[in-house]
Amino acid sequence: HRHERPADPRARLAPRMKRRRFLSAAAGTLATRGLAAEKQPPQIPTVTLRGSPEEIGSLWGRMNAKAIHADMEKYYLKPAKDAGLSIPTLIARSEKYAQVSRRYAPHWLEETHAVAEAAGVEPDIYLSFTASVYRGLFLGDECTSYAMSTAFTEDGRIFFHKNRDNALKKQSVFILDGAASGVNEFIAVSDASVIAAMMMVNDKGLAGSADVGGLKVADP
């Protein structure tokens, strides 16, 4: 169920919107919000990712175009070329991802296509980039996440942690409030070149992270 948004702009200073104002900062953003009081920290550029998948993707692609071009070349296209992988091969390798997305999350494909169009990159190649670059094909070190059982924490609290092991590249933190049916609003951290959830919490309180590879476990 989606909450109705008040028409009065002042109502946006409700607690939920205050949280968004503070946390929805993304790399290279277009829109800014001033800080009212004097002696506050420097102004932080922020943007609200809200609307249809096409609207969200277009905004992301425009504001992060430089990071998209840089990351695709350095972390995907060049390593692929060095490994003897052609562009058609890269696109073919992303087809399974596209099939699964069409079935379970078609808004991802709409969003991804809009990002590519706005950033000025070929949509099929950008889709293959988002589908493959985080699957251990080209990067070395990977992130590590772990959770602590409530049986071993103070007062039975939930403890969840992630090490963000990454190359030195532009990052983003954002809140996404999309219009796609059945998608909860969430806050996430990601590379600026993709709309992804390297670590996230949604508005229902579910936390998660995305890791690739890791140590082999004999008894998972």
Number of C-alpha atoms within 10 A of each C-alpha: 6 10 5 6 9 9 8 7 8 8 11 15 12 9 10 10 12 11 12 19 18 13 18 20 21 26 21 20 18 15 11 13 12 10 12 8 7 6 7 8 8 8 11 17 16 23 25 21 20 16 14 16 23 19 18 23 27 20 23 30 28 20 22 25 21 16 21 25 16 14 20 19 14 11 17 22 20 15 16 18 11 9 10 10 13 13 15 11 12 20 17 14 14 19 15 11 16 18 12 11 14 14 8 10 16 15 19 20 19 17 21 25 23 23 32 24 17 19 25 15 17 11 18 18 19 25 22 22 23 19 18 18 16 17 13 14 12 16 15 10 13 18 16 17 15 11 10 13 12 12 10 11 11 9 8 11 12 13 13 13 14 16 13 17 12 13 12 7 11 18 17 20 20 24 25 22 19 20 17 14 10 10 14 18 16 19 20 22 20 20 23 24 28 21 22 16 18 16 20 20 18 17 12 9 9 10 15 16 20 16 18 13 13 12 7 7 6 5 4 4
